Amino acid sequence: MRILISLILLLISTSSFALTFEGKFIQGSFILGKTEPDSEVFIDKKKVKVTSDGYFVFGLGRDRKYDVVITLNKDGNKQKIVKKVQKRKYNIQKIDGLEEKKVTPPEEVYERIKRENKWIGEVRTIDSDLIFFTKEFIIPVENAIISGVYGSQRILNGKPKWPHYGLDFAADEGTKIKAMLDGMVTLAEPDLFYTGGTLIFDHGHGISTLYMHMEKILVKKGQKVKQGDIIGTVGSTGRATGAHLDVRLNWFHIRLDPATVLNIK
């Protein structure tokens, strides 16, 4: 069960707004908010969708350094709430033994990488009215070992690279993978250069999840999937040194820590 982090009662003129948050205001966090139905909500200066029963969602990036400004507007009444974002310390993760062409790709695959990154970027801009994000997530692979965590600085074959933005579950190749949440498949590709077998699900309001390095993909683009459905199997496709599942969590283009919704410390 998610932990209720804060409850703020906003008194605006003669009106009373109830505002709750589930999630810590810390770098990388997924935050679910709830307020009065029919309210307008702005996160910083971005207007976000609000469900018919008052839910909204947003996330904090890995390196966010400034406070979050939440603005509520209902019937002409406005209120601003400022929440301080806590900083995190991240691990350094060294991975050796990778094929050099996948650490520093050869020029002949640049266009392929650019094309695949565009596909991923496009589906992460989806702002649907789905409300699956209001439910709790479940672990995608049973009895797996956490072999990589969000935010860690990656050093590949001795070369500093981008931080790791996912959560790695090490398991035997062929291990079944469950859908962490109800969702709509927006991308299903068996062989992307970096991430191999890759699935992306839309959960509504800009929240998406990615599953990477899969051996088999058992669902198709446009398919609605229920939480707990078997969507594929663990593999070592793409840039991977061994069998594992790398899962990602995004709020649009902001990369979030999947551990914040899976209650993994």
C-alpha positions in Angstrom: 0.0 0.0 0.0 1.3 3.4 -0.9 2.2 5.6 2.1 0.3 8.8 2.5 3.0 11.4 2.7 1.2 14.7 3.3 -2.3 16.1 3.7 -2.7 19.8 3.1 -6.1 21.5 3.6 -6.3 24.7 1.5 -8.6 27.4 2.6 -9.5 29.7 -0.2 -12.0 32.4 0.5 -15.1 30.5 1.6 -14.0 27.4 -0.3 -12.0 24.5 1.1 -9.7 22.4 -1.1 -8.4 19.0 0.1 -5.1 18.1 -1.4 -3.2 14.8 -0.7 0.0 13.4 -2.1 1.2 9.8 -2.2 5.0 9.6 -2.8 8.1 11.3 -1.4 9.2 14.6 -2.7 12.7 13.3 -3.5 14.6 13.1 -6.8 13.3 10.4 -9.1 9.9 10.0 -7.4 6.5 9.2 -8.8 3.9 11.3 -7.0 0.1 10.7 -7.1 -2.0 13.7 -6.1 -5.7 14.0 -5.3 -7.8 17.1 -5.0 -11.3 18.4 -5.6 -12.9 17.2 -8.8 -13.1 19.8 -11.6 -10.0 21.6 -10.3 -7.3 22.8 -12.6 -3.8 21.7 -11.5 -0.5 23.1 -12.6 2.9 21.4 -11.8 5.4 24.3 -12.1 3.9 25.9 -15.2 2.6 22.7 -16.8 -1.2 22.1 -16.7 -1.8 18.4 -16.0 -4.9 16.3 -16.5 -7.2 15.7 -13.5 -9.5 12.6 -13.4 -13.2 12.9 -12.7 -12.6 12.0 -9.1 -9.7 14.4 -8.6 -6.5 12.3 -9.3 -3.5 13.7 -11.0 0.1 12.6 -11.4 3.6 13.9 -11.9 7.2 13.0 -11.3 10.6 14.4 -10.3 13.7 13.9 -12.4 17.0 12.3 -11.2 18.8 15.6 -10.9 16.0 18.0 -10.1 17.4 20.8 -8.0 14.5 23.2 -7.5 11.3 23.2 -5.5 8.0 22.0 -7.0 5.3 24.6 -7.4 1.7 23.2 -7.4 -1.0 25.6 -8.4 -4.7 24.8 -7.8 -7.5 26.7 -9.5 -11.2 26.1 -9.0 -14.0 28.5 -9.7 -11.6 31.4 -10.0 -9.9 30.6 -6.6 -6.2 29.9 -6.8 -3.6 28.6 -4.3 0.1 27.8 -4.7 1.9 25.1 -2.7 5.7 24.9 -2.8 7.3 21.5 -1.9 11.0 21.2 -1.4 12.7 18.4 -3.3 15.2 16.2 -1.4 18.5 15.2 -3.1 19.7 11.7 -3.4 23.1 10.0 -3.6 23.6 7.6 -6.5 25.8 4.6 -6.9 28.6 4.1 -9.4 28.2 1.0 -11.4 31.0 -0.5 -13.5 30.2 -2.9 -16.3 33.1 -4.5 -18.3 33.2 -7.0 -21.1 30.7 -5.3 -23.4 31.1 -5.4 -27.1 32.9 -2.2 -28.0 30.5 -1.5 -30.8 27.7 -1.3 -28.3 29.6 1.0 -25.9 30.6 3.3 -28.7 28.4 2.4 -31.7 29.9 2.4 -35.2 28.8 5.2 -37.5 26.8 2.8 -39.7 24.2 2.3 -37.0 23.8 6.0 -36.1 20.7 6.3 -38.3 19.2 3.2 -36.8 19.7 4.4 -33.3 18.3 7.8 -34.2 15.2 6.2 -35.7 14.6 3.9 -32.7 15.0 6.8 -30.2 12.4 8.8 -32.2 9.9 5.9 -31.9 10.5 5.8 -28.1 10.3 9.5 -27.8 7.0 9.8 -29.6 5.2 7.3 -27.5 6.4 9.0 -24.3 4.6 12.2 -25.3 1.2 10.4 -25.2 -1.2 12.2 -22.9 -4.2 9.9 -22.8 -7.2 9.9 -20.5 -6.5 6.4 -19.2 -6.5 6.3 -15.4 -4.6 3.0 -14.8 -1.8 5.0 -13.0 -4.0 5.4 -9.9 -3.6 1.7 -9.1 -0.7 0.1 -7.3 2.1 -1.5 -9.4 3.3 -5.1 -8.9 6.8 -6.7 -9.3 7.2 -7.9 -12.9 9.5 -10.9 -12.3 9.2 -13.3 -9.3 12.2 -14.4 -7.3 14.6 -12.2 -9.3 17.7 -10.4 -8.0 17.9 -6.6 -8.2 21.1 -6.3 -10.2 20.9 -2.6 -11.2 19.3 0.4 -9.7 18.0 3.8 -10.8 20.3 6.8 -11.0 23.6 4.9 -10.8 26.4 6.3 -12.9 27.3 3.8 -15.6 31.0 3.2 -16.5 31.1 0.8 -19.5 34.4 -0.7 -20.4 36.0 2.0 -18.3 34.2 4.8 -20.1 31.7 7.1 -18.2 28.2 6.9 -19.8 24.7 8.1 -19.1 23.2 7.2 -15.7 21.1 4.1 -15.5 17.4 5.1 -15.5 15.9 1.7 -14.8 15.6 -1.1 -12.3 17.2 -4.4 -13.3 15.8 -7.8 -12.4 18.3 -10.6 -13.0 16.6 -13.9 -13.8 17.1 -17.0 -16.0 16.5 -16.5 -19.7 12.9 -17.5 -20.4 11.5 -16.4 -17.1 8.0 -15.1 -17.4 7.4 -11.4 -17.1 4.2 -9.9 -15.7 2.6 -6.6 -16.5 3.2 -4.3 -13.6 0.0 -2.4 -14.2 -3.0 -2.3 -16.6 -2.0 -0.5 -19.7 -2.2 -0.1 -23.5 0.8 -1.3 -25.6 2.2 1.6 -27.5 5.4 0.0 -28.8 6.4 -3.6 -29.3 9.7 -4.1 -31.0 11.8 -7.4 -30.9 15.2 -6.0 -31.7 16.2 -2.4 -30.9 19.9 -1.7 -30.9 20.4 -0.8 -27.3 17.4 -2.4 -25.6 16.7 -5.5 -27.7 13.1 -6.8 -27.2 11.3 -3.7 -26.0 7.7 -3.0 -24.8 6.2 0.3 -23.8 2.8 0.7 -22.1 0.7 3.8 -21.6 -1.0 4.1 -18.2 -2.6 7.5 -18.7 -1.7 11.2 -18.1 1.8 10.8 -19.4 2.8 7.8 -17.3 4.5 5.0 -19.3 6.5 1.9 -18.4 9.2 0.3 -20.5 10.4 -3.4 -20.5 13.8 -4.1 -22.1 16.1 -6.8 -23.2 13.2 -9.3 -23.5 13.7 -12.7 -25.2 10.1 -13.0 -26.3 7.3 -10.5 -26.6 3.8 -12.0 -26.3 1.6 -8.8 -26.8 1.1 -6.5 -29.7 0.9 -2.7 -30.3 -2.6 -1.5 -29.6 -3.4 -4.3 -27.2 -4.9 -3.6 -23.8 -3.1 -5.6 -21.1 -4.3 -6.4 -17.5 -2.0 -6.2 -14.5 -0.4 -9.6 -13.9 -0.8 -10.8 -17.5 2.3 -12.6 -19.0 3.7 -10.2 -21.6 6.9 -11.9 -22.5 10.1 -13.6 -21.2 13.4 -12.4 -19.8 16.3 -12.3 -22.3 19.7 -10.8 -23.0 18.9 -9.0 -26.2 20.3 -5.6 -27.2 23.2 -4.2 -25.1 23.1 -6.7 -22.2 25.9 -8.8 -20.6 23.5 -11.4 -19.1 19.8 -12.3 -18.8 17.8 -9.6 -17.0 14.8 -7.4 -17.3 15.3 -3.6 -17.3 12.1 -1.7 -16.4 11.7 2.0 -16.7 9.0 4.5 -15.5 8.4 7.8 -17.1 6.2 10.9 -16.7 6.4 12.1 -20.3 10.1 12.7 -20.9 11.0 12.7 -17.2 12.7 9.5 -16.2 11.5 8.2 -12.8 12.7 5.5 -10.4 10.5 2.4 -10.8 11.4 1.4 -7.2 9.2 4.3 -6.0 6.1 2.5 -7.2 7.2 -1.0 -6.5 8.0 -0.4 -2.8 11.6 -1.5 -3.3 14.2 0.2 -1.1 
